[in-house]
Amino acid sequence: MDKHCTASQYSHYDVIIIGAGASGLYCALTAGRRGRRVLVLDHANKAGKKILMSGGGRCNFTNYFVEPEHFIGSNPHFCKSALSRYPSWEFIGMVEQHKIPYHEREHGQLFCDDSAQDILTMLLDECAAVGVQVRLNSQVDSMQALENDKKARFQLLTSKALSKKEKQEKKEALENAKSMQTGFRCESLVVATGGLSIPTMGASGLGYELAQQFGHSLITTDASLVPFTFTDKTGELIRTLAGISLPVIASNDRISFKLPLLFTHRGLSGPAMLQLSNYWHTGETISINLLPNIDITTLLLAHKKTHPRQLIRTVLTDYTDNALPKKLLVALQTTLWDDIKDKELANIKDERLIELGITLNGWQLKPSGTEGYRTAEVTRGGIKTDEVSSKTMQSNYQDGLYFIGEVLDVTGWLGGYNFQWAWASGFVCGEIV
């Protein structure tokens, strides 16, 4: 028995969920509807912080078109059961029931008309309606399985979560907090702690630590759905183009995406880059087709025959209004064909035009890295799904222990897919805990 709590001081619940994010809250309301006594613990001072900042504050809460191929992980089949049992239409139905106005953007993405707060309020209202208790500012100090208790499988000790400022200003604050620990016991314990992305929102590795405590393996984690960074001359070029956006095809050996690209002061962003980051590993090269609807080699060679006195920039200027911004064209000229920029097409060898066309239709770049967890929308990798039931989310190693949401090795594309995984995994778990 812990020195800070006697047996009678432990509060008992049927289900305790660690994490008041998307998956945790959805699991809580689902279990609560079954009459289960549910407690949600979170070290943050507010529930659903990532929900509130998602989608530019309007929460891309799901997608009309959700398929298993929109998700990656070491076991690509793991997500199928939950996604089929809880399709996006189910969540859309709840949104409509709460009369939350929403709209569709490109590729089936659904956003709130007003604010992401509408989604969070809906979840918290649903939880409150079925008696779910949400306890914030609660840090889990320890968790253990109980072998000889007939009423509970797990025991937790929590203390007040201290802010970074409190920890720095008061060295004794941590000890004071732990001296006032609160004990909890439960039959079912759900880990819904999320990943490591956006640490300013309170992200931590607690879920991974709890999984390893019970013998689970981790697939290496990395920042994903994240912009690329560049430190070489390419980086200098990109910085001069900050703010320019255009449609491209971004690809590597695994996949390609036809989506907008955005140049920033730090590197390359926009939907095309974020999507590609899911499939990128350090040291790999990416390819960017700057004019995806035009075969530039064919275009240049044709103009050489029909308009031999034209310059390359003159040929490409015809496409600046809808595809290649003038500032980008000038920068590319300086970088790729500065030595022949004032030569007429007739005086440029076909081989050089072919080489330039191939480059513009497949600009090869090697990122130095990404912006990391600081701006990543999700964490790639996580708890190995071969060690978890795809039907219930229960641990294969410990009865009553469940893992849901981003803490698992399931990563969705940009476009509402990660939220749909949160709802689906939370639902199937909530149906059984």
C-alpha positions, 0 to 999 in steps of 0.5 A: 500500500502506498504511504500516501493513501490507505485502502479506504482513500482510493476512489473506485471507478469502472473505467479510468481514461488517461487523456481528455483528447478526442479519443479519450472523450469519445471513449468516455461518452460511449462507455458512459452510455452503457452505464459505466462509471467513468473518470477521465484524467488529464494533466492539462488545464483544459480538455481537448486542446488539440481539438481547439487548435486543429483545422485553423481553429475550425476542426477538420473533424472527419472526412466523407471518404475514409478508407484503410489506405488513408492510414499508415502503420507497421500493420496496415490491417489493424485499423480496418475493424474499428473504421468499419464499425464506426464510419464517418457518417456516425460522427457526422450524425452526432454533429448534426444532432447537436445542430453544429453547422459545418461545410465540406472543403476539397477532398471530402474534408469537413470543417465547422462553420464557426469554431472547433469549440463546437466539437469540444462542447458537444463531446463534453456535453455528451460526457456530462449527460451520462455522468462522466467525470473529467478531472483536469490538472491531474498528473499520473505519478504511478500506475500498477496492476492489482493481482488480488483485488476482486473489485479492481484491476488497476491502481493509480496515484495522481497529483496536481500537475504543475506548470513549467513556471511553478516547477522552475520557481518552486523547487519544493512544489513537486514534493508538496504536490506528491505529498497530496496524492490522490488514489484511484482504482478501476476495472478497466484502464484506457490510455488515450494520451496521444503522441509527442506532437505539439509539446506546447499543448501538453504532449508527453511520452506517458502513454508509451511509458505505461505501455512499456511497463506492461511489456509492449513494444514501440514502433519508432516515433517521429514527427509527421504531417509536418513541414520540411526544412532545408539548410543548404543553398536550396534553403536560401532560395526557398526563404526568398520565396516565402508566401508563394503557393502553387499546386504541385505533385509531390512524390517519392518512391512510395507515393505521390500527392497532387496538392498545394505547396507553400514556400515559407521562411523555414522551408516547404509546407502546405498540404502536399508537403504535410502529406508526403512527410508521412512517407518520408525518412531522414536522408531521402530525396523528394520530387516536386512537379512544379507544372503538373498539367504540362510536359515541359520538355515537350513544350520547350521542344515544340516552341523551339520549332515554332518560335525559335527566337523565344527565350525559355522564360517567355515560353514559361511566362504563359503559365505564370497566371495559373501555375507558376508565379512570376517571382518563382519563375525568376528564382528558378531561372537564376538557379537552373538556367542562368547561363542560357537565360538570354539565349534564344531557343534555337541556340540551345541544344535539345539535350539542355531543354530536355534536362530542364524540362525533366527538372521542372517536372521533377525538381529533386530536393533533399530536406535536411529534416522537418520542423519536428514535434513543435509543429507536427500535427501527428506522431508517426509510430507508437505502440505496436498494434500486433500486441493490441486487439483490433476489435477492442483495443485491449492489450494482449498482455494485460486484461483490462488495459486498453490503448486508443487514438494517436498513442498507437502506431496508426497515422492518418493522412491530412484531412480529418482522418486522424480525428476519425481514427480517434472517434472509431478507436474510442468507440470500439473501446468504449463499447467493451470497457 
